[in-house]
Amino acid sequence: MSKRILFSSLIGAVVLGGVAAGGIALASTSTEPALEHGSARYTAPSDGSAGSLTYTVDVSDDSGVRGLKVLAWPASSKLDPTAAELRSADESATCRSTSDETARCTYGEKITKQEAADLAKGTWYVSVLATAKDGGTTFVPRAATFDVTR
């Protein structure tokens, strides 16, 4: 075999090996959870029934969805929640799988007249922390906005 053919064959093998290794690396790259179609709704209590706060969002990740932490807070408070604070939060949404990679997560809270009277009036934000089954997370500090009225 000539040296030129052997050299060309070795270069081709190295190039193909590099492409294959790059393809494997890309295929195993983990993605972070994605949130779509999120919305929040506040309903004030009426004479006959409690009010409510509801936040719903579709969460997807290639490994599946483990959970969603939720924190609602008034804009007037000047809070600036972090992902670390949400990790330790007690408030979690209920997530129901809609496929192997996607779940619809819903957080709901009943609000009494007394609780509503104590709520700050005006704009509120919802911060969320989505966690995938592979441990990946996505933090959205202002995932939704709603207004508290009396």
Residue pairs with C-beta under 8 A, 6 or more apart in sequence:
30 62
30 63
30 134
30 136
31 61
31 62
31 136
32 61
32 132
32 136
32 137
32 138
33 59
33 60
33 61
33 65
33 130
33 131
33 132
33 136
33 137
33 138
34 59
34 60
34 61
34 138
35 57
35 58
35 59
35 128
35 130
35 138
35 140
35 143
36 57
36 58
36 60
37 56
37 57
37 58
38 55
38 56
38 57
38 58
38 126
38 128
38 140
38 143
38 144
39 55
39 56
39 57
39 144
40 53
40 54
40 55
40 72
40 124
40 126
40 144
40 145
40 146
41 52
41 53
41 54
41 55
41 146
42 51
42 52
42 53
42 124
42 146
42 147
42 148
43 51
43 52
43 53
44 51
44 111
44 116
44 148
44 149
44 150
45 51
45 111
45 112
45 113
45 116
50 110
50 111
50 112
50 113
51 110
51 111
51 112
51 113
51 116
52 108
52 109
52 110
52 111
53 72
53 107
53 108
53 109
53 111
53 146
54 106
54 107
54 108
54 109
55 70
55 72
55 93
55 106
55 107
55 108
55 126
55 128
55 143
55 144
56 104
56 105
56 106
56 107
57 68
57 93
57 104
57 105
57 128
57 143
57 144
58 98
58 102
58 103
58 104
58 105
59 65
59 68
59 95
59 102
59 103
59 104
59 105
59 130
60 101
60 102
60 103
61 101
61 130
61 132
61 133
61 134
61 136
62 101
62 132
62 134
63 101
63 132
63 133
63 134
63 136
64 97
64 100
64 101
64 103
64 132
64 133
65 95
65 97
65 101
65 102
65 103
65 105
65 130
65 131
65 132
65 133
66 131
66 132
66 133
67 92
67 93
67 95
67 105
67 130
67 131
68 92
68 93
68 95
68 105
68 107
68 128
68 129
68 130
68 131
69 86
69 87
69 89
69 91
69 92
69 93
69 128
69 129
69 131
70 89
70 91
70 92
70 93
70 107
70 126
70 127
70 128
71 81
71 85
71 86
71 89
71 91
71 126
71 127
71 128
72 109
72 124
72 125
72 126
72 127
72 146
73 79
73 81
73 124
73 125
73 127
74 119
74 120
74 122
74 123
74 124
74 125
74 148
75 122
75 123
75 124
75 125
76 120
76 122
76 123
77 120
80 141
81 127
81 141
82 139
83 129
83 137
83 139
86 127
86 128
86 129
86 139
87 129
89 129
91 107
92 107
93 105
93 106
93 107
93 128
94 105
94 106
94 107
95 103
95 104
95 105
95 106
96 103
96 104
96 105
96 106
97 103
98 104
105 130
111 119
116 148
116 150
117 150
119 148
120 148
121 148
121 149
121 150
122 147
122 148
123 145
123 146
123 147
124 145
124 146
124 147
124 148
125 141
125 142
125 143
125 144
125 145
126 142
126 143
126 144
126 145
126 146
127 139
127 140
127 141
127 142
127 143
128 139
128 140
128 143
129 137
129 138
129 139
129 140
130 137
130 138
130 140
131 137
